[in-house]
Amino acid sequence: MKTKVEARQKIRYRIRKKISGTAAKPRLSVYRSNTEIYAQLIDDEAGNTLVAASSRDKDIAAQPGNKTEKSKLVGQSIGRKAKEAGIEAVVFDRGGFLYHGRVKALADGAREAGLQF
């Protein structure tokens, strides 16, 4: 029997086989822990993180609301930072998590901020 972590890792590898980010169209990678959520735009060719946002950022952590609402704020934050960095389009990488709940809220927030994916 596989653990939950091993099963997610297998899904992650399957996703990463198909997608990768470039400087022009970076990969929007999502990590969801039990309490926090993290997002970063990654240029896989150079191996650089271009922009990052998380629910631990001071402005987001200070906001009231549940984890799903904070995830949406993280999405809007990464969208705003991406626009400032001149990034319009991204490839979404759900990181082995289901596209549901907090992961979906983050994606919706990023779309609202003007990111294309």
Secondary structure, DSSP 8 states (H G I E B T S, - for coil): ---HHHHHHHHHHHHHHH----SSS-EEEEEE-SS-EEEEEEETTTTEEEEEEETTSHHHHTS-S-HHHHHHHHHHHHHHHHHHTT--B-EEE-TTS-SSTHHHHHHHHHHHTT-B-
